C-alpha cells in the first residue's frame, strides 16, 4: 500500500474536524435563502415533502431484483445498435402497494443494463414515447425564458454519465427532444448517439438530462446502468456472474395508492413562503422510502462468498454514508460491524490497488463505488446495509438539520453453507492508474459554489469563477474554455451551507486534496499537494463527481483528451454541475467548451 493510500485510509481528517466545528461561518458566506423566515405556508403544506408521509410498509418483504441486460436490435456501421424506448409503465415497488406508475427505459425501472466492451463503439437511439403530460408537478418558472413548456409531449435527453464521448452524443441539457423527435432543443444534433467506449472499464450509468425537468424525469424512473468491461479486468478473477451485482440506491416517497409523491411546494423549514409560485421547485428532495433496484426496503440473498457490488447513488439529493452491520430481524436492532467494504473502483474504473475501508463509505448523488464484500465469516447471519448520513448533508453526521432520516436501506441474508464454487478473489494489484503530475499543469481555474435568492425569495444555487465569484446564470456565455491536450487544476470553493457533489461531463479527474476555505487564496495559482488534506479512500483513482463540503475548497487535476493511452480527444461544449438534481435544474450548472489547441481563442 503506497503512502498516499495509507494516509487516506487512516489519517485524521481535517475535513471532518472542520465540519465538526460547525458551519455558522459558512452560512454567513452563503447568503442563502434558508435565512428567509416563512410568513405562511398553510396553503402549500399539503404538497410539501415535510408534510407528507409514505404509508407504513413492512420491511424486508421483496427480493432485490437484478436489472435485465439490453440487447442490440441490429448494427450500424458495423457496430452494435440499440433502440431503447422511454415509456410510462406500471411497476410494483412493494408487494403491499398497488402498482406504481413510473417512467422506464424499455419498460422498466431502473432501465436495462447496457454492457459494452472497451474499444468497441456502440450506437444508441433513445426513443421518447412518453405521454403528453408530465407525471409530476412541473414548475414553469424554472428557466422559462429557455424552455418551451407549452409544447405537446415531455422533453427528454439521455446523458451517459461518465462517458468520454463526443459533444453531440453527450446529452446536453438543451439537446432535448419530444416524442418521435417532433420537437427538438437548440443543441440537438442527432438521433443516434455514438459511444466510442475508449476509456477504462468502469461502472457508468445513463439518465435523463433535460433542462428544467431533470429532477422530475430521473425521479420518475429514467436511469440505468452502463457497464464497460475489458479482458484485462476479466483476467483479475474478480467476482462475476451471479456474484457481481449492480445496486442503484434511491429514495422515493409514495402515496397510499402507490403513486409517486413529489412535492410541489417548499417546506417551511426550507424557507417556504406563500409568495412562491403555486407549483414551485424545491431546494432539495429527500424521500422516506429507500428503493434498491426499484424495490422498497428489499432483501438480498448471498452465499458465504466474496461478492462484487457496483453501487450507484441514483438519488436526487440524498447522500449515503454506508456500512454493513449485524442485524437481529426479530427485534430490528443492529449489532456489531459486519463485513467491511473493500473498495476496488469508483466513478472512472478500478483503483490501482484495493483499499479496505475502516469506516463508512460516503457516496454522493451521481457517484459510484465498486466494492468487494467477503461474507465467508457470516454464514447463516443477516446483515443490514445501514446509512447514517443526515438528509441535509454537510460532510458530517453532526450539526445537520434532519428532515427525512433513512438509516435502513437493504437486508442481506447470508446462506448457511458454501456452494462449493469459488466466487472470485480480489488481487493485490488491480489496474495501472497513471499519475497526473501537478507540476504539468497548464492552467488553474478557480470556481465558486454560491447561493442566492430569486425574485420570489426562493433559494437558487449558482457557479461562479474568479472573475465573477457571485455566480453566473446557466445561459450566460461560456467562461471556461480548456484546450485539448492541456492539464488543469480546478479549485472548487464552497461558500454555501451544504455539501455539493460536483460533476464534470466528458472528463475524469484525480482529487489532489482539500483545504479550509479560510486558508484558500483564489488570487494565487498553483497548489502544493503536500499542504492539502489527502483524498479519502473512495476518492482515489479516476473520478467524475467529487463532494465539496461547506467551508472547504477541493482541488482536482483534470486532463482534456487522451492521456497515456487512456480516454480520447474530444472538443465541443459540455456541462459542469452539481449532481443534486434540484440544484442542477436551478441553477447550479454551467457549460464549458473544450477547444482545439489550434483554435484562435483566449481560453
Residue pairs with C-beta under 8 A, 6 or more apart in sequence:
1 9
1 353
1 355
2 353
4 534
4 535
4 540
5 353
5 355
5 537
5 540
7 534
8 355
8 534
8 535
8 536
8 537
8 539
8 540
9 355
9 356
9 357
9 358
9 537
10 358
11 533
11 534
13 533
13 536
14 514
14 515
14 516
14 533
15 395
15 514
15 533
15 549
15 552
16 395
16 396
18 516
18 549
18 551
18 552
19 394
19 395
19 396
19 398
19 399
19 549
19 550
19 551
20 396
20 398
20 399
22 399
23 394
23 399
23 497
23 550
23 551
25 551
26 494
26 495
26 496
26 497
26 517
26 550
26 551
27 34
27 35
27 497
29 495
29 496
29 517
29 551
30 450
30 451
30 495
30 496
30 497
30 550
31 450
31 451
31 452
32 451
32 452
32 453
32 459
32 496
32 497
33 271
33 283
33 451
33 452
33 453
33 457
33 458
33 459
33 460
34 270
34 271
34 283
34 459
34 497
35 271
36 271
36 273
36 453
36 457
37 271
38 268
38 271
38 272
38 273
39 273
39 274
40 273
40 274
41 48
41 265
41 266
41 267
41 268
41 272
41 273
41 274
42 274
43 274
44 264
44 265
44 266
44 272
44 274
44 276
44 280
45 51
45 265
45 267
45 268
47 137
47 263
47 264
47 265
48 263
48 265
48 266
48 267
48 268
48 272
48 282
49 253
49 263
49 267
49 282
49 285
49 286
49 287
49 403
49 404
50 267
50 268
50 269
50 270
50 403
51 267
52 253
52 261
52 263
52 288
53 288
54 253
54 254
54 255
54 261
54 287
54 288
54 289
55 97
55 254
55 255
55 256
57 94
57 96
57 97
57 289
57 296
57 297
58 96
58 297
59 297
59 408
59 411
60 297
60 298
60 299
60 329
60 411
61 94
61 95
61 96
61 297
61 298
61 299
62 94
62 95
62 295
62 296
62 297
62 298
62 299
63 295
63 298
63 299
63 300
63 301
64 245
64 247
64 292
64 293
64 295
64 298
64 299
64 300
64 410
65 293
65 294
65 295
65 298
66 245
66 246
66 293
67 108
67 110
67 111
67 112
67 113
67 224
67 225
67 246
67 293
68 106
68 108
68 112
68 113
69 112
69 113
69 114
69 115
70 82
70 84
70 106
70 111
70 112
70 113
70 114
70 115
71 82
72 80
72 81
72 82
72 122
73 81
73 82
73 83
74 81
75 81
76 123
76 192
77 123
79 120
79 121
79 122
79 123
80 120
80 122
80 123
81 122
81 123
81 124
81 125
81 192
82 114
82 122
82 123
82 124
82 125
83 124
83 125
83 127
84 105
84 106
84 111
84 112
84 124
84 125
84 126
84 127
85 105
85 106
85 107
85 127
85 129
86 103
86 104
86 105
86 126
86 127
86 128
86 129
86 130
86 156
86 222
87 103
87 104
87 107
87 129
87 130
88 101
88 102
88 103
88 130
88 131
88 135
89 101
89 102
89 103
89 104
89 107
89 108
89 109
90 99
90 100
90 101
90 102
91 99
91 100
91 102
91 104
91 108
91 109
91 221
91 294
92 99
92 100
92 258
93 100
93 252
93 254
93 258
93 289
93 291
93 294
93 295
93 296
94 295
94 296
94 297
97 254
97 258
97 296
98 257
98 258
99 258
100 254
100 258
100 259
100 260
101 135
101 259
101 260
102 109
102 135
102 220
102 221
102 260
103 109
103 130
103 135
103 217
103 220
103 221
103 222
104 110
104 111
104 221
104 222
105 111
105 112
105 126
105 206
105 222
105 223
105 224
106 112
108 294
109 221
109 223
109 294
110 221
110 223
110 224
110 225
110 248
110 293
110 294
110 314
111 206
111 222
111 223
111 224
111 225
112 224
113 224
113 225
113 226
113 227
113 246
114 122
114 124
114 206
114 224
114 225
114 226
114 227
115 227
115 229
116 122
116 195
116 197
116 226
116 227
116 228
116 229
117 197
117 228
117 229
117 230
118 197
118 198
118 199
118 200
118 201
118 228
118 229
118 230
119 197
119 198
119 230
120 197
121 194
121 195
121 196
121 197
121 198
122 194
122 195
122 197
123 192
123 193
123 194
123 195
124 158
124 192
124 193
124 195
125 191
125 192
125 193
126 156
126 157
126 158
126 193
128 153
128 154
128 156
128 177
128 178
128 179
128 180
128 181
129 179
129 180
130 153
130 154
130 156
130 179
131 153
131 154
132 152
132 153
132 154
133 154
134 154
134 213
134 216
135 216
135 220
135 260
136 216
136 219
136 220
136 260
136 262
137 216
137 262
137 263
137 264
137 279
138 149
138 213
138 216
138 279
139 264
139 277
139 279
139 280
139 281
140 147
140 149
140 277
140 279
141 277
141 280
141 281
141 456
142 212
142 213
142 281
142 585
142 586
143 211
143 212
143 474
143 475
143 586
143 587
145 475
146 174
146 211
146 212
146 474
146 475
147 155
147 211
147 212
148 183
151 178
151 183
152 178
152 179
152 182
152 183
153 178
153 179
153 182
153 183
154 178
154 179
154 213
154 217
155 176
155 177
155 178
155 183
155 185
155 210
155 211
155 213
156 176
156 177
156 178
156 208
156 210
156 217
156 222
157 171
157 172
157 173
157 175
157 176
157 177
157 185
157 188
157 208
157 209
157 210
158 171
158 193
158 206
158 207
158 208
158 209
158 222
159 170
159 171
159 206
159 207
159 208
159 209
159 505
160 169
160 170
160 171
160 193
160 195
160 204
160 206
160 226
161 204
161 205
161 206
161 207
161 366
161 503
161 544
162 202
162 203
162 204
162 205
162 226
162 347
162 348
162 368
162 508
162 544
163 169
163 170
163 195
163 199
163 204
163 226
163 506
164 196
164 198
164 199
164 506
164 507
164 508
164 567
164 568
164 570
165 193
165 194
165 195
165 196
165 506
165 570
166 194
166 196
166 570
166 572
167 506
167 570
167 571
167 572
167 573
167 574
168 175
168 189
168 190
168 193
168 194
168 572
169 190
169 193
169 194
169 195
170 505
170 506
170 572
170 574
170 575
171 193
171 209
172 185
172 187
172 209
172 573
172 574
172 575
173 187
173 209
173 210
173 211
173 214
173 474
173 575
173 589
174 185
174 186
174 187
174 188
174 211
175 184
175 185
175 187
175 188
175 189
176 184
176 185
176 188
176 210
176 211
177 183
177 184
177 185
177 188
177 191
178 184
181 191
185 211
187 573
196 568
197 228
198 567
198 568
199 228
199 348
199 349
199 508
199 566
199 567
199 568
200 228
200 348
200 349
200 350
200 431
200 542
200 566
201 227
201 228
201 229
201 230
201 232
201 233
201 349
201 350
202 228
202 345
202 347
202 348
202 349
202 350
202 368
202 370
202 542
203 225
203 227
203 246
203 310
203 312
203 345
203 347
203 368
203 370
204 225
204 226
204 227
204 228
204 368
205 223
205 224
205 225
205 226
205 248
205 312
205 314
205 368
206 223
206 224
206 225
206 226
207 218
207 222
207 223
207 224
207 314
208 214
208 217
208 218
208 222
208 223
210 217
211 474
211 585
212 585
212 586
213 585
214 581
214 584
214 585
215 281
215 285
215 316
215 581
215 582
215 584
215 585
216 262
218 314
218 316
218 581
219 252
219 260
219 262
219 285
219 316
219 581
220 260
221 294
223 248
223 314
225 246
225 248
225 310
225 312
227 246
227 310
228 349
232 431
233 350
233 431
234 240
236 427
236 430
237 424
237 425
237 427
238 244
238 308
238 344
238 372
238 424
238 425
238 426
239 305
239 306
239 307
239 308
239 372
239 423
239 424
240 308
240 424
243 305
243 306
243 307
243 308
243 423
243 424
244 307
244 308
244 310
245 300
245 307
245 308
245 309
245 310
246 293
246 309
246 310
246 312
247 292
247 293
247 309
247 310
247 311
247 312
247 410
248 292
248 293
248 312
248 314
249 290
249 291
249 292
249 311
249 312
249 313
249 314
249 315
249 320
249 363
249 409
249 410
250 287
250 290
250 291
250 292
250 314
250 315
251 286
251 287
251 288
251 289
251 290
251 291
251 315
251 316
251 318
251 404
251 406
252 260
252 287
252 289
252 291
252 296
253 260
253 261
253 262
253 287
253 288
253 289
254 260
254 261
254 289
254 296
255 261
262 285
263 282
263 285
264 278
264 279
264 280
265 272
265 276
265 279
265 280
265 282
266 272
266 273
266 276
266 280
266 282
266 283
266 458
267 282
267 403
269 401
269 403
270 282
270 283
270 284
270 459
271 283
271 457
271 458
271 459
273 456
273 457
275 456
275 457
276 456
276 457
276 458
277 456
280 456
280 458
281 458
281 582
281 585
281 586
282 582
283 458
283 459
283 582
283 583
284 316
284 317
284 391
284 392
284 580
284 582
284 583
285 316
285 317
285 581
285 582
286 317
286 318
286 391
286 403
286 404
286 406
287 315
287 318
287 404
287 406
288 404
288 406
289 296
289 297
290 296
290 297
290 387
290 406
290 408
290 409
290 410
292 298
292 409
292 410
297 408
297 410
297 411
298 410
298 411
299 410
299 411
299 412
299 413
300 410
300 411
300 412
300 413
301 412
301 413
301 415
302 375
302 412
302 413
302 414
302 415
303 375
303 414
303 415
303 418
303 419
303 423
304 375
304 376
304 377
304 378
304 379
304 414
304 415
304 417
304 418
305 374
305 375
305 376
305 418
305 419
305 422
305 423
306 372
306 373
306 374
306 375
306 376
306 423
306 424
306 425
306 426
307 372
307 373
307 375
307 423
308 344
308 370
308 371
308 372
308 424
309 370
309 371
309 372
309 373
310 368
310 370
311 322
311 361
311 363
311 368
311 369
311 370
311 371
312 367
312 368
313 319
313 320
313 363
313 364
313 365
313 366
313 367
313 368
314 365
315 365
316 365
316 580
316 581
316 582
317 365
317 391
317 580
317 581
317 582
317 583
318 365
318 389
318 391
318 393
318 406
319 362
319 363
319 364
319 365
319 389
319 393
319 499
319 501
319 547
320 361
320 362
320 363
320 387
320 389
320 409
321 360
321 361
321 362
321 363
321 387
321 388
321 389
321 397
322 341
322 360
322 361
322 362
322 363
322 385
322 386
322 387
322 409
323 337
323 338
323 341
323 359
323 360
323 361
323 385
323 386
323 388
324 337
324 338
324 339
324 340
324 341
324 373
324 383
324 384
324 385
324 386
324 412
325 334
325 335
325 336
325 337
325 338
325 383
325 384
325 386
326 334
326 335
326 336
326 337
326 338
326 378
326 381
326 382
326 383
326 384
327 333
327 334
327 335
327 338
327 382
327 383
327 384
327 411
328 334
328 335
328 382
329 382
329 411
334 384
334 386
338 378
338 383
338 384
339 373
339 374
339 375
339 377
339 378
339 383
340 356
340 357
340 358
340 373
341 356
341 357
341 361
341 369
341 371
341 372
341 373
342 354
342 355
342 356
342 357
342 371
342 372
342 373
342 374
342 426
343 351
343 354
343 355
343 356
343 357
343 361
343 369
343 370
343 371
343 537
343 538
343 540
344 350
344 351
344 354
344 370
344 371
344 372
344 426
344 430
345 351
345 368
345 369
345 370
345 430
345 541
346 367
346 368
346 369
346 370
346 538
346 539
346 540
346 541
346 542
346 543
347 367
347 368
347 508
347 542
347 543
347 544
347 545
348 508
348 541
348 542
348 543
348 544
349 431
349 433
349 541
349 542
350 370
350 430
350 431
350 433
350 541
351 430
351 431
351 433
351 540
351 541
352 429
352 430
352 431
352 432
352 433
352 540
352 541
353 428
353 429
353 430
354 372
354 426
354 427
354 428
354 430
355 537
355 540
357 537
357 538
360 388
361 369
361 371
361 538
362 389
362 536
362 538
362 547
363 369
363 538
364 393
364 499
364 501
364 545
364 547
364 579
365 501
365 545
365 579
365 580
365 581
366 501
366 503
366 544
366 545
366 579
367 501
367 545
367 547
367 579
369 538
372 426
375 383
375 412
375 414
376 418
378 414
379 414
379 415
379 416
379 417
379 418
380 414
380 415
380 416
381 414
382 411
382 412
382 413
382 414
383 411
383 412
383 414
384 408
384 409
384 410
384 411
384 412
385 408
385 409
385 410
385 411
385 412
386 407
386 408
386 409
387 406
387 407
387 408
387 409
388 397
388 407
389 397
390 397
390 400
390 401
390 402
390 405
391 400
391 402
391 403
391 404
391 405
391 406
392 400
392 401
392 402
392 403
392 498
393 400
393 498
393 499
394 400
394 497
394 498
394 499
394 549
394 550
395 499
395 547
395 549
395 550
395 552
396 549
431 541
433 541
433 542
434 563
434 564
434 566
435 510
436 487
436 509
436 510
436 557
436 558
436 559
436 563
438 489
438 512
438 527
438 529
438 557
440 487
441 487
441 488
441 489
441 526
441 557
442 483
442 486
442 487
442 488
443 482
443 486
443 488
443 489
443 603
444 488
444 489
444 491
444 525
444 526
444 527
445 465
445 466
445 480
445 482
445 488
445 489
445 490
445 491
446 465
446 466
446 491
446 493
446 522
447 463
447 464
447 465
447 480
447 490
447 491
447 492
447 493
447 576
448 463
448 464
448 465
448 469
448 470
448 471
448 493
448 495
448 522
449 461
449 462
449 463
449 492
449 493
449 494
449 495
449 496
449 500
449 502
449 548
449 578
449 588
450 461
450 462
450 463
450 464
450 469
450 470
450 471
450 495
450 496
451 459
451 460
451 461
451 462
451 495
451 496
451 497
452 460
452 462
452 470
452 471
453 459
453 460
454 460
460 586
460 587
461 496
461 500
461 578
461 583
461 586
461 587
461 588
462 470
462 471
462 472
462 473
462 587
462 588
463 471
463 472
463 576
463 577
463 578
463 588
463 589
463 590
464 470
464 471
464 472
465 472
465 479
465 480
466 522
466 523
467 479
468 479
469 495
469 522
472 479
472 590
473 587
474 587
474 589
474 590
474 591
476 590
478 573
478 590
478 591
478 592
478 593
479 590
480 576
480 590
480 592
480 593
481 592
481 593
481 594
481 595
481 601
481 602
481 603
482 488
482 558
482 560
482 592
482 594
482 595
482 603
483 560
483 594
483 595
483 596
483 597
483 599
483 603
484 560
484 561
484 569
484 570
484 571
484 594
484 595
484 596
484 597
485 560
485 561
485 569
485 597
486 559
486 560
486 561
486 597
487 557
487 558
487 559
487 560
488 557
488 558
488 559
488 560
489 512
489 525
489 526
489 527
489 555
489 556
489 557
489 558
490 504
490 509
490 555
490 556
490 558
491 520
491 522
491 527
491 553
491 554
491 555
492 502
492 546
492 548
492 553
492 554
492 555
492 556
493 517
493 520
493 522
493 548
493 553
494 500
494 517
494 548
494 549
494 550
494 551
494 552
494 553
494 554
495 517
496 550
497 550
498 550
499 547
499 548
499 549
499 550
500 547
500 548
500 578
500 580
500 583
500 588
501 545
501 546
501 547
501 578
501 579
501 580
502 545
502 546
502 547
502 548
502 554
502 576
502 577
502 578
502 579
503 544
503 545
503 576
503 577
503 578
503 579
504 544
504 558
504 574
504 576
504 592
505 544
505 574
505 575
505 576
506 560
506 570
506 574
506 594
507 544
507 558
507 559
507 560
507 567
508 542
508 543
508 544
508 558
508 567
509 542
509 543
509 544
509 546
509 556
509 557
509 558
509 559
510 541
510 542
510 543
510 556
510 557
510 558
511 535
511 539
511 540
511 543
511 546
511 554
511 555
511 556
511 557
512 527
512 529
512 532
512 535
512 555
512 556
512 557
513 527
513 529
513 532
513 533
513 534
513 535
513 554
513 555
514 532
514 533
514 535
514 548
514 549
514 552
514 553
514 554
514 555
515 531
515 532
515 533
515 552
515 553
515 555
516 551
516 552
516 553
517 551
517 552
517 553
518 551
520 553
527 555
532 555
539 546
543 556
545 579
546 554
546 556
547 554
548 554
559 567
560 594
561 567
561 568
561 569
561 570
561 594
562 568
562 569
570 594
571 593
571 594
571 595
571 596
572 593
572 594
573 591
573 592
573 593
574 591
574 592
574 593
574 594
575 589
575 590
575 591
575 592
576 589
576 590
576 591
576 592
577 583
577 584
577 588
577 589
577 590
578 584
578 588
578 589
580 588
595 601
595 603
